[in-house]
């Protein structure tokens, strides 16, 4: 499968530039959502495809994931537009003295752009409904992913037998068909976000099906079980670790690097605002009238810089980004610990590691929802 090909040559270390998108070639295929993932698994283990491919769940995943992506993209576009308008207004304010004969027109255009940037920023910042929709749909998509792995993890004996047994396969398909009713409805999720933003009270909340809070009996050893466990390692453990490693990379797309750049830009803009604001104050003390060119320029630059700082803070809150980087680092450490436990254990230990993985993933999901909801 595609996830198994991600680390084709672990001995080769790739080096990318600062502007490389660490997630550019990352494919969200751990639940075999893409045709390429299913084709890769079919080429290697055709008998396993029939137990790991879950068409009905793929259809449910498509109800959550694309809307979550669309909502997130719309919010980012609004934020970028507000920042772009504020920055353009600042540039026009700086250039207005050079527009000989059209200074007034340029000044009005700069003011309009700054006000428009503020208005869009307000829509972005206070659009709780849009934020709730985005986070709710993302939570739903992750619960679909969790159901996929939790169903397999808590039925390892049945699923491994279904690789070669038609009777077991029929039983497995009937069992998983009943599980879809445990998934939340997409339209109900936005209203649940304030509750989901709270800390996890009980790890029993991890399990999509409540009965899974009690661990099943350890699976019986077999060659089919060994194959199934090796594929689960690639799908669930390696896939998540690969994703988090990319999030912790040195690319500007990574939260930690973006947080550092945002802090630097905001400090620079604040310094510019303080300098030009001080100049404006001195000019006022010296008796300059509000219509004088030098005073207008100083005030316009000050206002533009402050608005740019506000817009930058809204779409790239350095505290949120720094928090994301810290959360990813903790998540990565927990994932590596789980994978190490999986690798050194017998089937019972591997089952325990896979169940622990679900708890780790759910706690990280709730922390994600909470931090992004509180930052709105």
Buried (B, 14 or more C-beta within 10 A) or exposed (E): BBBBEBEEEEEEEEEEEEEBBBBEEBBBBBBBBBEBBBBBBBEEBEEBBBBBBBEEBBEBBEBBBEBBBEBBEBBBEBBBBBBBBBBBBBBBBBEBBEBEEEBEEBBEBBBEBBBBBBEBBEBBBEBEEBBBBBBBBBBBBBBBBBBBBBBBBBBBBBBBBBBBBEEBBEBBBEBBEEBBEBBBEBEEBBEBBBEBBEEBEEBEBBBBBEEBEEEBEBBEEBEBBEBBBEBBBBBBBBBBBBBBBBBBBBBBBBBBBBBBBBBEBBEEBBEBBEBBBEBBEEBBEEEBEEEBEEBBBBBBBBBBBBBBBBBBBBBBBBEBBBBBBBBBBBBBEBBBEBBEBBEEEEBEBBBBBBBBBBBBBBBBBBBBBBBBBEBB
